[in-house]
Amino acid sequence: MSKVYDRGGKMNVYSADGKICQKSKKIPNVNTLLNVLREMGKQKRH
């Protein structure tokens, strides 16, 4: 599953796994970055 975000008038698709824009390879905002880091921390604990 992927999400679509509106960035500067252009619609970009972000992968649900990495939540990173597949075109520009950038994380859309700080909250997304924090969520990705939290998920990575959870995966390392298991």
C-alpha positions as CSV (number, residue, x, y, z in Angstrom):
1,M,0.0,0.0,0.0
2,S,1.3,3.5,-0.8
3,K,0.2,7.0,0.1
4,V,0.0,9.9,-2.3
5,Y,1.1,13.4,-1.0
6,D,0.8,16.7,-2.7
7,R,4.2,18.4,-2.8
8,G,4.4,21.8,-4.5
9,G,1.4,21.1,-6.7
10,K,2.7,17.7,-7.9
11,M,1.3,14.5,-6.7
12,N,4.0,12.0,-5.6
13,V,3.6,8.5,-4.4
14,Y,5.4,7.4,-1.2
15,S,6.0,3.8,-0.4
16,A,4.4,2.5,2.8
17,D,7.6,0.6,3.7
18,G,10.0,3.5,3.7
19,K,7.6,6.4,3.6
20,I,10.1,8.1,1.3
21,C,9.3,9.9,-2.0
22,Q,10.4,7.5,-4.7
23,K,11.1,10.3,-7.2
24,S,13.2,12.6,-5.0
25,K,14.2,10.1,-2.3
26,K,13.3,12.6,0.4
27,I,11.2,12.2,3.5
28,P,8.2,14.6,3.3
29,N,8.4,16.1,6.8
30,V,9.9,15.8,10.3
31,N,6.9,13.9,11.7
32,T,7.3,11.2,9.0
33,L,11.1,11.0,9.9
34,L,10.3,10.5,13.6
35,N,7.8,7.8,12.8
36,V,10.3,6.0,10.5
37,L,12.9,6.1,13.3
38,R,10.4,4.8,15.8
39,E,9.5,1.9,13.5
40,M,13.2,1.1,13.0
41,G,13.8,1.1,16.7
42,K,10.8,-1.3,17.2
43,Q,12.2,-3.7,14.6
44,K,15.7,-3.8,16.2
45,R,14.2,-4.8,19.6
46,H,12.5,-7.9,18.2
